[in-house]
């Protein structure tokens, strides 16, 4: 029995260490001071200075929903709606359930002149996507790991206990925790796959004519305005093939947009 318990303890220790490693790391002190300086510029109404200062942190490779959200707010204050939407979208990719990000993104999107009706989606796919989008990939993964650890602990009660009632509780609650863990980890994988497979961008030029092929002389198909979100589906030279929410497809010059 001791050997079995030692094996379980070693596995639990490994899982706990993996869970701790996955927790977010605090900003380095230098970045904290830079962000504080940018925040001061923002509250003083110096929005462009705030953006410039925030960008020095971004240039160092720091990814943070709060940081991107603050950049979006600064652009919004400058009435630069397309770049505000761009940074809100970047913040939402990291923290899709953030209410402040989603609210401000909706406000910014209401300022976009193009009102594109999305294609209808099968109800079960829409429901699954809505559930997955409530939390980030990391949040689903951490929840999945936490329930897996709980399942192992409850399983150990089932294995070690000689009391029938405790064995039943350990078995059924452990099994339930394991199933929940599996679902959460699948949600994490689905969220990660979606982020990696779907490349989107925001139109940043005031008005863009979408072409039928990657050629200036090709036929004009439709027009998009700044702030519109598009999905990137192909890339040839300086041209991107895009798809908008209603399913329309065309080509646009790469300097007309910025990737999310």
ABEGO torsion letter per residue (X at the ends): XAAAAAAAAAAAAAAAAAAAAABBBBBBAAAAAAAAAAAAAAAAGBAAAAAAAAAAAAAAGBBBAAAAAAAAAAAAAAGBAAAAAAAAAAAAAABAABAAAAAAAAAAAAABABBBBBBBBBAAAAAAAAAAAABBAAAAAAAAAAAAAAAAAAAAAAAABABAAAAAAAAAAAAAAAAAAAAAAAAAAAAAAAAAABBBBBBABABBBBBABBBAABBBABBBBBGBBBBBABBBEABBBBBBAAGBBBBBBAAABBBX
